[in-house]
Amino acid sequence: MIVRRRVFLKTASAALLPLSPDAWAAAAEGGPRRLIVILLRGAVDGHFALHPALAGLLPLWENRELAFVHAAGSPDPTRSHFDAQLYLENGTPGQGITRDGWMNRLLVALPGPRGATDAISVGPTLPRILTGKAPVAALPLGPGGIRKLPIDQPEVGAAFDRLYSSDDELGRSYREGRAARAQLIAALAAERQIADNGAPPPTGFPGQAARLAALIRRQSGIRLVALGLGGWDTHVNQGNHTGQLAQHLRPLGEGLAALARGAGEAWRDTVVVVLSEFGRTVRENGNSGTDHGHGNVIWLLGGAINGGRIYSDWPGLAPAQLYQRRDLAVTTDFRSVLAAILERHMRLDDLQVDAALPGAPAVSPELAEMIRA
């Protein structure tokens, strides 16, 4: 059974807040609602049980703060990493001409005042998912993430300030970017002094996640975060309990657990979405790996998640049920999962959701249950 978003929201629990211009402020009394998107680039193998390398996530499952949506993915059949990642980030499968990312459109659609650190891209470059009209702060969170840049030198910074002192769009974007960097560096430096106690910072995703958690805890205005993790294209020696997949899943699980622990009270108002451009073949190839597939699994974590369960319209794995007789079929469009989060968690109305995810399928009652009312 599928219902339109507007109908569902009108008949849902009375705990939902009215979708008025003041709804954001009312919803955020305990802190702003935030969304973190983690892109696993390379097409991760969507497993059917909690992998032993992800043992650190078991407490989140038991605490009902971890859920999965299986047989999910893009309606576009491409097996190209470039195209599939583009569609995942621009939010319009099959349409490569969409120039902005759906998270940037979401930032524009969010009600309430704008701040310099509303949206953060974790990494040295801005991914397509956050590209668009709204300014976004980009900040590496690795060991050298807060290393000074030339623009941080007073004389260089002053020169750029004069160059971009005009009140046009370029000048305003420059000043917002400078303000965002200053705020984030100050928050990171303060947290490092307290937590590191002189020790060198951790490396890899667990270290990034710990730093991100510190930012979220200290900077309450952060609403959107996006980051990417590579290395999931396991054509060779994928392995099971050991091998390429396990070696990548372990730090991913440790990082997600660190994010949950480190975010503190902010975790209850957070949703983390982990997704990849497509899945992998059901059968192993001749190199002890798997090839590009179709359907996959989406991970959902956070204090706002109604977890401890799998949400799925499961198609089955019999040969006749496989997509092109080789892959898990897609029965849930990834955009409907995102739309449910935007409606129920971010408290957006139909027009706002459509602005971020044009043409997204309607949200089913089951997917609406993913978010705690």
C-alpha positions as CSV (number, residue, x, y, z in Angstrom):
1,M,0.0,0.0,0.0
2,I,1.4,3.4,-1.0
3,V,0.1,6.7,0.2
4,R,1.0,10.2,-0.9
5,R,3.2,12.1,1.6
6,R,0.7,14.8,2.3
7,V,-2.0,12.3,3.1
8,F,0.3,10.3,5.4
9,L,1.5,13.3,7.3
10,K,-2.1,14.5,7.9
11,T,-3.1,11.2,9.4
12,A,0.1,10.2,11.2
13,S,0.8,10.4,14.9
14,A,-0.3,13.6,16.8
15,A,3.3,13.8,17.9
16,L,4.3,15.2,14.5
17,L,4.7,19.0,14.5
18,P,2.7,21.2,12.1
19,L,4.5,22.1,8.9
20,S,4.4,25.8,9.4
21,P,7.2,28.4,9.1
22,D,7.8,28.0,12.8
23,A,8.0,24.2,12.7
24,W,11.8,24.2,12.5
25,A,12.2,26.1,15.7
26,A,9.7,23.9,17.5
27,A,11.3,20.7,16.3
28,A,14.7,21.9,17.3
29,E,14.1,22.7,20.9
30,G,16.4,19.9,22.0
31,G,18.9,20.8,19.2
32,P,18.7,20.9,15.4
33,R,17.8,17.8,13.5
34,R,20.7,16.8,11.4
35,L,21.4,14.4,8.5
36,I,24.8,12.7,7.8
37,V,25.3,10.9,4.5
38,I,28.2,8.5,4.1
39,L,28.8,7.4,0.5
40,L,30.6,4.1,0.0
41,R,32.2,4.6,-3.3
42,G,32.9,1.6,-5.5
43,A,29.7,-0.3,-4.8
44,V,29.8,-2.3,-1.6
45,D,28.5,-5.8,-1.3
46,G,25.1,-5.7,0.4
47,H,25.5,-8.5,3.0
48,F,22.6,-10.4,4.5
49,A,23.8,-10.6,8.1
50,L,25.8,-8.4,10.4
51,H,29.4,-9.1,9.3
52,P,31.8,-10.1,12.2
53,A,33.9,-7.1,11.3
54,L,30.9,-4.9,12.3
55,A,30.6,-6.3,15.8
56,G,31.0,-2.8,17.2
57,L,27.6,-1.9,15.7
58,L,25.8,-4.7,17.6
59,P,25.0,-2.4,20.6
60,L,23.3,0.1,18.3
61,W,21.2,-2.7,16.8
62,E,20.2,-3.9,20.3
63,N,19.4,-0.3,21.3
64,R,17.2,0.0,18.2
65,E,19.4,2.7,16.7
66,L,20.5,0.8,13.6
67,A,18.3,-0.4,10.8
68,F,18.6,-1.6,7.2
69,V,16.6,-1.1,4.0
70,H,17.3,-4.1,1.7
71,A,16.8,-4.5,-2.0
72,A,17.2,-0.7,-2.4
73,G,18.9,1.3,-5.0
74,S,18.5,3.3,-8.2
75,P,15.8,2.6,-10.8
76,D,18.5,3.4,-13.4
77,P,20.1,0.1,-14.7
78,T,23.6,1.5,-15.2
79,R,26.6,-0.5,-14.0
80,S,29.0,2.5,-14.5
81,H,30.5,3.9,-11.3
82,F,30.6,7.4,-12.8
83,D,27.0,7.5,-13.8
84,A,25.6,5.7,-10.8
85,Q,27.4,7.9,-8.3
86,L,26.3,11.0,-10.3
87,Y,22.6,9.9,-10.0
88,L,23.0,9.0,-6.4
89,E,24.3,12.5,-5.7
90,N,22.2,14.6,-7.9
91,G,19.1,12.7,-6.9
92,T,17.7,12.4,-10.4
93,P,18.5,8.9,-11.7
94,G,19.0,8.7,-15.4
95,Q,19.4,12.5,-15.7
96,G,23.1,13.5,-16.0
97,I,22.3,17.1,-16.8
98,T,21.2,17.9,-13.2
99,R,24.1,20.1,-12.1
100,D,23.5,20.5,-8.3
101,G,23.3,17.9,-5.6
102,W,20.2,16.9,-3.7
103,M,21.8,17.8,-0.3
104,N,22.5,21.3,-1.5
105,R,18.9,21.6,-2.7
106,L,17.9,20.3,0.7
107,L,19.9,23.0,2.4
108,V,18.1,25.6,0.4
109,A,14.7,24.1,1.2
110,L,15.3,23.9,5.0
111,P,13.3,26.6,6.8
112,G,14.9,28.9,9.4
113,P,17.9,31.2,9.3
114,R,21.2,30.3,7.5
115,G,24.5,29.8,9.3
116,A,28.1,29.5,8.0
117,T,28.3,25.9,9.2
118,D,24.9,24.6,8.3
119,A,26.4,22.1,5.9
120,I,29.8,20.5,6.0
121,S,31.7,18.4,3.4
122,V,34.2,16.2,5.1
123,G,37.2,16.1,2.7
124,P,39.4,18.4,0.7
125,T,37.0,18.7,-2.3
126,L,33.3,19.4,-2.5
127,P,31.4,16.3,-3.8
128,R,28.5,16.6,-6.2
129,I,25.9,15.8,-3.6
130,L,26.6,19.2,-1.9
131,T,27.3,21.3,-5.0
132,G,24.8,24.0,-5.7
133,K,23.6,27.5,-4.8
134,A,23.9,27.3,-1.1
135,P,27.4,27.8,0.4
136,V,28.9,24.7,2.1
137,A,32.0,24.5,4.4
138,A,34.6,21.9,3.3
139,L,36.9,20.6,6.0
140,P,39.2,17.6,6.0
141,L,39.0,15.8,9.3
142,G,42.1,13.6,8.9
143,P,45.3,14.1,10.9
144,G,46.1,17.3,8.9
145,G,42.6,18.5,8.8
146,I,43.2,21.8,10.7
147,R,46.6,22.5,9.3
148,K,46.9,26.1,8.4
149,L,46.5,27.2,4.8
150,P,48.1,30.3,3.2
151,I,44.8,32.2,3.6
152,D,45.1,31.7,7.4
153,Q,48.2,34.0,7.4
154,P,47.1,37.5,8.5
155,E,48.6,39.3,5.5
156,V,47.2,36.9,2.9
157,G,43.8,36.7,4.6
158,A,43.6,40.5,4.7
159,A,44.5,40.7,1.0
160,F,41.7,38.3,0.1
161,D,39.3,40.1,2.4
162,R,39.9,43.3,0.4
163,L,39.6,41.5,-2.9
164,Y,36.2,40.1,-2.0
165,S,34.8,43.0,0.0
166,S,31.9,43.6,-2.4
167,D,28.3,42.8,-1.4
168,D,27.7,40.7,-4.5
169,E,27.1,36.9,-4.4
170,L,30.8,36.0,-4.8
171,G,31.8,38.3,-1.9
172,R,29.1,37.0,0.4
173,S,30.0,33.4,-0.4
174,Y,33.7,34.1,0.3
175,R,32.9,35.7,3.7
176,E,30.6,32.8,4.7
177,G,33.3,30.4,3.8
178,R,35.9,32.2,5.8
179,A,33.5,32.4,8.8
180,A,32.7,28.7,8.5
181,R,36.4,27.7,8.5
182,A,37.2,29.9,11.5
183,Q,34.3,28.4,13.5
184,L,35.1,24.8,12.7
185,I,38.9,25.2,13.3
186,A,38.2,26.8,16.6
187,A,35.8,24.0,17.6
188,L,38.3,21.3,16.5
189,A,41.2,22.9,18.3
190,A,39.3,23.2,21.5
191,E,38.2,19.6,21.4
192,R,41.6,18.3,20.5
193,Q,43.2,20.0,23.4
194,I,40.8,18.4,25.8
195,A,40.6,14.9,24.3
196,D,44.1,14.2,22.8
197,N,46.1,15.3,25.8
198,G,49.2,15.7,23.7
199,A,48.8,12.3,21.8
200,P,48.8,12.2,18.0
201,P,45.4,12.1,16.4
202,P,43.9,8.8,15.1
203,T,44.0,8.0,11.4
204,G,41.4,6.7,9.0
205,F,37.7,6.8,9.2
206,P,37.4,6.1,13.0
207,G,39.5,9.2,13.6
208,Q,37.4,11.3,11.1
209,A,34.3,10.1,12.8
210,A,35.5,11.0,16.2
211,R,36.4,14.5,15.0
212,L,33.0,14.8,13.3
213,A,31.3,13.8,16.5
214,A,33.2,16.5,18.4
215,L,32.1,19.1,15.9
216,I,28.5,18.0,16.1
217,R,28.6,18.1,19.9
218,R,30.2,21.6,20.0
219,Q,28.6,23.2,16.9
220,S,24.8,22.8,17.4
221,G,24.0,24.6,14.1
222,I,25.4,21.8,11.9
223,R,22.4,20.4,9.9
224,L,23.9,18.4,7.0
225,V,27.2,16.5,6.6
226,A,28.4,14.5,3.7
227,L,31.6,12.3,3.3
228,G,32.8,9.6,1.1
229,L,34.8,6.4,1.7
230,G,36.5,4.6,-1.2
231,G,37.8,1.1,-1.9
232,W,34.6,-1.0,-2.2
233,D,35.0,-2.2,-5.7
234,T,36.0,-5.8,-4.7
235,H,36.4,-7.6,-8.1
236,V,39.3,-9.6,-6.7
237,N,39.8,-11.4,-3.3
238,Q,36.7,-10.0,-1.7
239,G,36.9,-12.6,1.0
240,N,34.3,-13.4,3.7
241,H,35.4,-13.1,7.4
242,T,38.8,-11.9,6.1
243,G,39.8,-10.2,2.9
244,Q,39.1,-6.9,1.2
245,L,35.6,-6.5,2.4
246,A,36.3,-7.3,6.0
247,Q,39.3,-4.9,6.0
248,H,37.0,-2.1,4.9
249,L,34.0,-3.0,7.0
250,R,36.0,-3.0,10.2
251,P,37.1,0.7,10.2
252,L,33.6,1.6,8.9
253,G,31.9,0.0,11.8
254,E,34.4,1.3,14.3
255,G,34.0,4.8,12.9
256,L,30.2,4.7,13.0
257,A,30.3,3.4,16.6
258,A,32.8,6.3,17.5
259,L,30.4,8.8,15.9
260,A,27.5,7.5,18.0
261,R,29.5,7.6,21.2
262,G,31.1,10.9,20.6
263,A,28.1,12.9,19.5
264,G,26.6,12.8,23.0
265,E,23.1,14.3,23.3
266,A,23.3,15.4,19.7
267,W,23.0,11.7,18.6
268,R,19.3,11.6,19.5
269,D,18.5,14.2,16.8
270,T,20.8,12.6,14.2
271,V,20.1,10.3,11.3
272,V,23.1,8.7,9.5
273,V,22.5,7.2,6.1
274,V,25.2,4.9,4.6
275,L,24.7,4.0,0.9
276,S,26.5,3.0,-2.2
277,E,25.9,3.5,-5.9
278,F,24.8,-0.1,-6.6
279,G,25.3,-3.6,-5.3
280,R,27.3,-6.5,-6.5
281,T,26.6,-9.8,-8.3
282,V,25.0,-12.5,-6.2
283,R,27.5,-15.1,-7.5
284,E,31.2,-15.0,-7.0
285,N,33.4,-14.3,-10.1
286,G,36.5,-16.3,-11.2
287,N,38.8,-14.0,-9.1
288,S,37.2,-14.7,-5.7
289,G,35.4,-11.4,-6.0
290,T,32.1,-10.0,-7.2
291,D,31.2,-7.7,-10.1
292,H,29.0,-4.7,-10.5
293,G,25.4,-5.4,-9.6
294,H,22.1,-3.6,-9.0
295,G,20.1,-3.9,-5.7
296,N,21.9,-3.2,-2.4
297,V,21.3,-2.3,1.2
298,I,21.0,1.1,2.8
299,W,22.1,1.5,6.4
300,L,20.3,3.9,8.8
301,L,21.7,4.9,12.2
302,G,20.9,7.4,14.8
303,G,18.9,8.3,17.9
304,A,16.1,9.3,15.6
305,I,16.0,5.9,13.9
306,N,13.4,3.2,14.7
307,G,15.9,0.5,14.4
308,G,16.5,-3.1,15.4
309,R,14.7,-4.3,12.2
310,I,15.1,-4.6,8.4
311,Y,12.8,-2.7,6.2
312,S,12.4,-4.5,2.9
313,D,10.1,-5.6,0.1
314,W,12.2,-8.6,-0.4
315,P,12.2,-10.0,-4.0
316,G,14.1,-13.2,-3.3
317,L,17.3,-14.7,-4.7
318,A,16.0,-17.5,-6.9
319,P,17.4,-17.3,-10.5
320,A,14.0,-16.1,-11.9
321,Q,13.8,-13.4,-9.2
322,L,17.2,-11.9,-9.8
323,Y,17.6,-8.7,-11.9
324,Q,18.9,-9.9,-15.3
325,R,19.3,-13.3,-13.6
326,R,22.5,-12.1,-11.8
327,D,21.7,-9.4,-9.3
328,L,19.5,-8.6,-6.3
329,A,16.5,-6.7,-7.7
330,V,15.7,-3.1,-6.6
331,T,12.2,-3.0,-5.0
332,T,12.8,0.2,-3.0
333,D,14.0,3.4,-4.8
334,F,16.7,5.0,-2.7
335,R,14.9,8.4,-3.1
336,S,11.9,7.1,-1.2
337,V,14.1,6.2,1.8
338,L,15.6,9.7,1.7
339,A,12.2,11.3,1.2
340,A,11.0,9.5,4.4
341,I,13.9,11.0,6.3
342,L,13.2,14.5,5.0
343,E,9.6,14.3,5.9
344,R,9.6,12.6,9.2
345,H,13.0,13.6,10.6
346,M,13.7,17.0,8.9
347,R,10.0,17.9,9.1
348,L,9.7,19.1,5.5
349,D,6.5,19.4,3.6
350,D,5.7,18.1,0.1
351,L,7.0,21.1,-1.8
352,Q,10.2,21.2,0.2
353,V,10.8,17.5,-0.3
354,D,10.1,17.8,-4.0
355,A,12.5,20.7,-4.3
356,A,15.3,18.5,-2.9
357,L,14.3,15.2,-4.6
358,P,12.2,16.0,-7.7
359,G,10.2,13.0,-8.8
360,A,10.9,10.9,-5.7
361,P,8.4,8.0,-5.2
362,A,5.8,8.2,-2.6
363,V,6.8,7.1,0.9
364,S,5.1,3.9,2.0
365,P,3.8,3.5,5.6
366,E,6.5,1.0,6.3
367,L,9.3,3.4,5.4
368,A,7.6,6.2,7.3
369,E,8.1,4.0,10.4
370,M,11.9,4.2,10.1
371,I,11.9,7.5,12.0
372,R,10.8,7.7,15.6
373,A,7.7,9.8,16.0
